């Protein structure tokens, strides 16, 4: 009831949508995801494909995007209709690739078409569970005057696919071309529109492929899936640590294994350092897969707090396998590798290390320490040099853990192992 002297305010109505009421959020219920047929890809997606979701996958030309998704279309949840729409190849070319890969699926349909409206009608008529569009740069919406691949076409086609997926419950996977810098071609709004963005990565000349999730509304980002390219297509790598641990039979100075956490699980990766006396000019500092500025900082810490001076040496650091590591857990193993290379003393093959190094020479703990140690023990490593704060309360069978607090102490512990 209004106060005396004031008029009652009328109810605010907007006309459009006035009868729409908000719905109560339901958090219970079963997970409706279905499998892609590849456990590694399922894990990157957060457990499988969510009906009505839209995923965008990009990668360099020839890396295997079409091969991977054709395998997914043929091996995803049996009994669910799949539609593979290609604007890049003819039906004959897709059929040849399917025969080479040994793919057979009664639920897989292939459509060579660039008109998006035709593709959507075909997917709805087939009651497909999954629609794969190869690629978004070849799709075009007839209502627009622009040619395929233009910014307006890319934005409108992606928006149409998102609306289609949300209204029908059909999951959509879009292949996108990438620029020479490695980013998905087109405006960044494409990545904002979709539910998940995956990047297909590989080092030049390598058989190994990595699928990285940089955005995922239905799971964790920065998850990795590992594959190897063979004559019969892409095969999953269930133990990715084996990729990065193909070391020489004899231990070599400057080589050490660390336990990284570049994804949702620990990975054992070899770090290599090479220290060579400077020949001319200013000393070189080269880092592959590591932050060059952090390398320079670690060199200063070694000089000040461990008595290891590299002012008159060229320094090279490399992450074996082509991964790029951004976490601070690389500090301690890199310091140990540098000291090993300078003194020409190999570190034991069964030694593993991880930890952050501070400017005052202290060794700081990192996240998921016990999980990293258990992975090292599972892979057969016998000794671990880690921050004192990462020493587990309960001993890990088969692994001797040496906790250290200072850089000089870490170098001594590694050399005594």
C-alpha positions in Angstrom: 0.0 0.0 0.0 1.5 3.4 -1.0 2.4 5.9 1.6 0.2 9.0 2.1 0.8 11.7 -0.4 2.4 9.4 -3.0 0.9 7.8 -6.1 1.1 4.1 -6.6 3.7 3.1 -9.2 2.4 1.0 -12.1 3.8 -2.4 -12.7 6.6 -2.3 -15.3 5.9 -4.4 -18.4 7.9 -4.5 -21.6 5.3 -6.3 -23.8 7.7 -8.6 -25.5 8.3 -11.7 -23.4 6.1 -10.4 -20.6 4.7 -13.9 -20.0 8.2 -15.6 -19.9 9.1 -16.7 -16.4 12.6 -17.8 -15.3 13.2 -21.5 -14.7 14.6 -23.1 -11.6 18.2 -24.3 -12.1 18.3 -28.1 -12.0 21.8 -29.4 -11.0 20.8 -33.0 -10.5 20.4 -35.6 -13.2 22.5 -37.8 -15.4 25.3 -36.7 -17.6 24.1 -36.8 -21.2 27.5 -36.8 -22.9 28.4 -39.4 -25.5 31.8 -40.7 -26.4 33.8 -39.7 -29.5 35.3 -43.2 -29.6 38.7 -41.8 -28.6 39.3 -41.7 -24.9 42.1 -39.0 -25.1 39.7 -36.7 -27.0 36.9 -37.4 -24.6 39.2 -36.3 -21.7 40.0 -33.0 -23.4 36.3 -32.3 -24.0 35.6 -33.0 -20.3 34.3 -36.5 -20.6 32.7 -36.7 -24.0 30.5 -34.7 -26.4 27.7 -32.6 -24.8 24.5 -32.6 -26.9 23.8 -29.2 -28.3 27.4 -28.0 -27.8 29.5 -26.3 -30.4 33.3 -26.9 -30.6 35.8 -25.2 -32.8 39.1 -27.0 -33.7 42.0 -25.3 -35.5 45.5 -26.4 -36.6 48.1 -26.1 -39.4 47.2 -27.4 -42.9 47.8 -31.1 -43.2 48.2 -31.7 -39.4 45.3 -34.2 -39.4 42.1 -32.2 -38.4 39.9 -33.8 -41.1 41.4 -37.3 -40.4 40.7 -37.0 -36.7 37.2 -35.9 -37.1 36.4 -38.4 -39.8 37.6 -41.1 -37.3 35.4 -39.5 -34.7 32.4 -39.5 -37.0 32.9 -43.2 -37.8 33.7 -44.4 -34.3 31.6 -42.2 -32.0 28.8 -43.7 -29.9 27.4 -46.7 -32.0 23.8 -46.3 -33.2 23.9 -42.5 -33.2 23.6 -40.9 -36.7 26.6 -38.8 -37.7 26.9 -36.3 -40.5 30.2 -35.2 -41.9 29.7 -32.1 -44.1 32.7 -31.2 -46.2 33.3 -28.1 -48.4 37.0 -28.9 -48.8 36.8 -32.2 -50.6 34.5 -34.2 -52.9 32.6 -37.3 -51.8 35.1 -39.5 -53.7 38.1 -38.0 -51.8 36.4 -38.5 -48.5 35.6 -42.1 -49.4 39.2 -42.7 -50.4 40.5 -41.4 -47.1 37.9 -43.5 -45.2 39.1 -46.7 -47.0 42.7 -45.9 -46.3 41.9 -45.5 -42.6 39.9 -48.7 -42.6 36.7 -46.9 -41.4 33.3 -48.5 -41.7 30.2 -47.1 -40.1 26.6 -47.6 -41.0 25.6 -44.5 -39.0 28.0 -42.2 -40.8 26.6 -40.0 -43.6 28.8 -37.7 -45.8 27.6 -34.5 -47.5 29.8 -32.4 -49.9 28.1 -29.0 -49.6 29.0 -25.4 -48.8 25.5 -24.0 -48.4 24.9 -23.8 -44.7 21.1 -24.0 -44.9 21.3 -27.2 -46.9 23.7 -28.7 -44.3 21.5 -27.8 -41.4 18.4 -29.2 -43.1 20.3 -32.5 -43.9 21.5 -32.8 -40.3 18.0 -32.2 -38.9 16.4 -34.7 -41.4 19.0 -37.3 -40.5 18.4 -36.7 -36.7 22.1 -36.6 -36.4 23.7 -36.7 -32.9 26.8 -35.0 -34.3 27.4 -32.6 -37.2 31.0 -31.9 -38.4 31.5 -28.9 -40.6 34.8 -29.0 -42.6 35.5 -26.1 -42.7 33.8 -22.9 -41.5 35.8 -20.9 -44.1 34.1 -22.8 -47.0 30.5 -22.5 -45.5 28.3 -19.7 -46.7 24.9 -18.4 -45.8 22.9 -17.6 -49.0 21.2 -14.6 -47.4 24.5 -12.7 -47.3 26.1 -11.2 -50.4 29.7 -11.8 -49.2 31.8 -14.7 -50.5 32.7 -17.7 -48.4 35.5 -16.9 -45.9 34.6 -13.3 -45.5 34.3 -11.9 -42.0 30.6 -11.4 -42.2 30.1 -15.0 -43.5 32.3 -16.4 -40.8 30.4 -14.6 -38.0 26.9 -15.3 -39.4 27.6 -19.0 -40.2 29.0 -19.6 -36.7 26.1 -17.8 -35.1 23.6 -19.9 -37.2 25.4 -23.1 -36.2 25.3 -22.1 -32.5 21.5 -21.3 -32.7 20.9 -24.6 -34.5 22.8 -26.7 -31.9 21.1 -25.1 -29.0 17.6 -25.4 -30.5 17.9 -29.0 -31.8 20.3 -30.6 -29.3 22.6 -31.7 -32.1 26.3 -31.3 -31.2 28.4 -29.4 -33.8 32.2 -29.6 -34.4 33.6 -26.9 -36.7 37.0 -27.1 -38.3 38.7 -23.7 -38.7 41.8 -22.6 -40.7 44.6 -20.9 -38.9 46.8 -17.9 -39.7 50.5 -18.1 -40.1 50.8 -17.0 -36.4 48.8 -20.2 -35.5 45.6 -18.5 -34.3 42.2 -19.5 -35.8 41.5 -17.3 -38.9 38.7 -14.9 -38.6 37.5 -12.5 -35.9 38.0 -13.5 -32.2 34.2 -13.4 -31.9 34.2 -17.0 -33.3 35.9 -18.3 -30.2 33.6 -16.4 -28.0 30.5 -17.8 -29.7 31.4 -21.5 -29.4 31.5 -23.7 -26.2 35.0 -25.2 -26.7 38.1 -24.2 -28.6 40.7 -26.9 -29.4 44.1 -26.4 -31.1 45.8 -29.2 -33.0 49.6 -28.8 -32.6 52.7 -30.6 -33.8 56.4 -30.0 -34.2 57.6 -30.0 -37.8 58.6 -33.5 -38.9 57.1 -35.1 -35.8 54.6 -38.0 -35.9 53.1 -36.9 -32.6 50.1 -34.6 -32.4 48.7 -32.7 -29.4 45.1 -31.5 -29.1 45.0 -28.7 -26.5 41.8 -27.2 -25.1 42.1 -23.5 -24.6 38.4 -22.9 -23.8 35.8 -25.4 -22.6 32.5 -24.5 -21.0 31.9 -28.2 -20.1 35.3 -29.1 -18.7 38.8 -27.9 -17.7 40.8 -25.8 -20.1 44.4 -26.5 -21.0 43.8 -30.3 -21.1 46.0 -32.2 -23.6 45.4 -35.2 -25.7 48.2 -37.0 -27.4 48.1 -38.9 -30.7 50.6 -40.4 -33.1 50.1 -40.2 -36.9 50.4 -43.5 -38.7 49.4 -45.1 -42.0 46.0 -45.9 -40.6 45.3 -42.5 -39.1 45.7 -41.1 -35.6 46.2 -43.4 -32.7 45.9 -42.5 -29.1 49.0 -42.3 -26.9 47.9 -43.5 -23.5 51.3 -42.9 -21.8 52.4 -39.5 -23.1 55.4 -39.4 -20.8 57.0 -42.1 -23.0 57.1 -39.6 -25.9 59.4 -37.2 -24.0 61.6 -39.8 -22.3 63.4 -41.3 -25.3 66.8 -40.5 -23.7 70.2 -41.7 -24.7 71.4 -45.0 -23.2 74.3 -43.3 -21.4 73.7 -40.3 -19.1 74.9 -37.0 -20.6 75.8 -33.7 -18.8 73.0 -31.1 -18.9 70.1 -33.6 -19.2 67.5 -34.0 -16.4 63.8 -35.2 -16.2 61.2 -33.0 -14.5 57.5 -33.7 -13.7 55.5 -31.0 -15.4 51.8 -30.3 -15.2 51.0 -28.7 -18.5 47.6 -30.4 -18.5 45.3 -32.0 -16.0 47.8 -34.8 -15.4 51.5 -34.9 -14.7 54.0 -35.4 -17.6 57.6 -36.5 -17.3 59.6 -34.3 -19.7 63.3 -34.1 -20.3 65.0 -30.7 -20.0 68.4 -30.1 -21.6 70.9 -27.4 -21.0 74.1 -26.7 -22.9 76.8 -24.3 -21.4 79.7 -23.4 -23.8 82.4 -20.9 -23.4 81.7 -17.7 -25.2 83.5 -17.4 -28.5 83.0 -13.7 -29.3 80.7 -10.7 -28.5 78.1 -10.9 -25.8 77.1 -14.2 -24.3 74.0 -15.8 -25.9 70.9 -16.9 -23.9 68.6 -19.1 -26.0 65.5 -20.9 -24.6 63.3 -23.3 -26.5 60.0 -24.1 -24.8 60.9 -22.0 -21.8 60.7 -18.3 -20.8 64.0 -16.6 -21.9 63.5 -13.9 -19.2 63.2 -16.6 -16.5 66.3 -18.3 -17.8 68.2 -15.0 -17.4 66.9 -14.7 -13.8 68.0 -18.2 -12.9 71.5 -17.5 -14.2 71.7 -14.5 -11.9 70.5 -16.6 -9.0 73.1 -19.3 -9.7 75.9 -16.7 -9.7 74.8 -15.0 -6.5 73.6 -17.8 -4.3 75.4 -21.0 -5.6 78.7 -19.7 -6.8 78.1 -20.9 -10.4 79.0 -18.0 -12.7 78.0 -18.2 -16.4 78.9 -14.6 -17.4 81.5 -15.8 -19.9 79.4 -18.7 -21.3 76.8 -19.1 -24.0 73.7 -20.8 -22.5 71.1 -22.9 -24.4 68.0 -24.5 -22.8 65.5 -26.8 -24.5 62.3 -28.7 -23.6 62.5 -32.1 -25.4 59.4 -33.0 -27.5 58.4 -29.5 -28.5 56.2 -28.6 -25.6 56.2 -25.0 -24.3 56.2 -24.9 -20.5 55.1 -21.8 -18.6 55.0 -23.1 -15.0 57.7 -22.2 -12.4 58.3 -25.9 -11.6 60.9 -25.9 -14.3 63.2 -23.6 -12.3 64.9 -26.3 -10.1 65.5 -28.9 -12.9 66.8 -26.2 -15.2 69.3 -25.0 -12.5 70.5 -28.5 -12.0 70.9 -29.1 -15.7 72.9 -25.9 -16.1 75.3 -26.8 -13.3 75.6 -30.3 -14.7 76.6 -29.0 -18.2 79.0 -26.4 -16.8 80.9 -29.0 -14.6 80.5 -31.7 -17.3 79.1 -34.1 -14.7 76.1 -36.2 -15.8 73.1 -36.5 -13.5 71.8 -40.0 -12.7 69.2 -41.4 -15.2 66.9 -42.3 -12.4 66.8 -38.7 -11.0 63.8 -36.5 -11.3 63.3 -32.9 -10.0 60.8 -30.0 -9.9 60.4 -26.8 -7.9 60.4 -23.0 -8.0 63.4 -21.0 -7.3 63.2 -17.5 -5.7 65.4 -14.5 -6.1 67.0 -15.0 -2.7 68.1 -18.5 -3.6 65.3 -20.4 -1.8 63.5 -23.4 -3.3 59.8 -23.0 -3.1 57.1 -25.7 -3.3 54.8 -26.1 -6.3 51.2 -27.3 -6.6 50.3 -31.1 -6.9 53.7 -32.2 -5.5 52.6 -35.6 -4.3 50.8 -36.3 -7.6 54.0 -35.5 -9.5 56.1 -37.8 -7.3 53.7 -40.7 -7.7 53.9 -40.3 -11.5 57.7 -40.3 -11.3 57.6 -43.5 -9.1 55.2 -45.1 -11.6 57.6 -44.4 -14.4 60.5 -46.1 -12.6 62.5 -43.1 -11.2 64.3 -43.8 -8.0 65.4 -40.4 -6.6 63.6 -37.0 -6.5 65.1 -33.7 -5.6 62.2 -31.4 -4.7 61.4 -28.4 -2.4 61.2 -29.2 1.3 57.5 -28.2 1.2 56.7 -30.9 -1.4 58.2 -33.8 0.6 55.2 -36.1 1.3 54.3 -37.1 4.8 54.0 -40.7 3.8 56.9 -42.4 1.9 56.3 -43.3 -1.7 57.3 -46.9 -2.5 60.4 -47.2 -4.6 61.2 -43.4 -4.6 63.7 -41.6 -2.4 62.6 -38.0 -1.9 65.2 -35.5 -1.0 63.8 -32.2 0.2 65.9 -29.0 -0.3 65.6 -25.4 0.8 68.4 -23.6 -1.1 69.8 -23.7 -4.6 73.3 -24.7 -3.5 71.8 -27.5 -1.4 69.8 -28.8 -4.4 72.9 -28.9 -6.6 74.8 -30.8 -3.9 71.9 -33.3 -3.4 71.6 -34.0 -7.2 75.4 -34.5 -7.6 75.4 -36.9 -4.6 72.5 -39.0 -5.9 
